[in-house]
């Protein structure tokens, strides 16, 4: 965009609007945002909050669905930085919000604003894939992704045969969550489907890696 990367622009805007919304409710809360891999870093954000005199931290990784390779790395990084800083404020962590009604309402509304299901059309959910071994070891990512999908299609009134879940971005020859978006789309094309909408509800902010 003219302002920069969507991830940067929208994350900055979300932080500003969140602080304003909390302030409107009478809560004077500092809101700092950070990139897990990039700038501003987790260390930068925590240093800013410490300098502001904060004594209680709420850590919210912006992944609606928990996954070891995303959410947990953010939480681990916060712990690591706090230890290095020698700073031990009261700490609250939010590790998922995939099934929160307000989140599902907002996601359904964003789809409804651009596309409406009708007989013969399809909605494709596309999530980042993850290793099947992680799921088998107890990672709840797949179940939480499916919970998000179910909540959305119920709000949109889409029948079971009107949507599907796919898993994108597999990186090597190990076993990953399947099917891929390509596989689902090829199957729909073979049956004559001509109206498809795709949504990628794995981040709270548009990310070029996912969008492209």
Helices and strands as residue ranges (DSSP letters): H 6-24, H 42-51, E 56-60, I 68-72, H 73-85, E 90-94, H 101-112, E 122-128, H 132-136, H 141-156, G 160-162, E 163-168, H 181-190, E 196-199, H 208-211
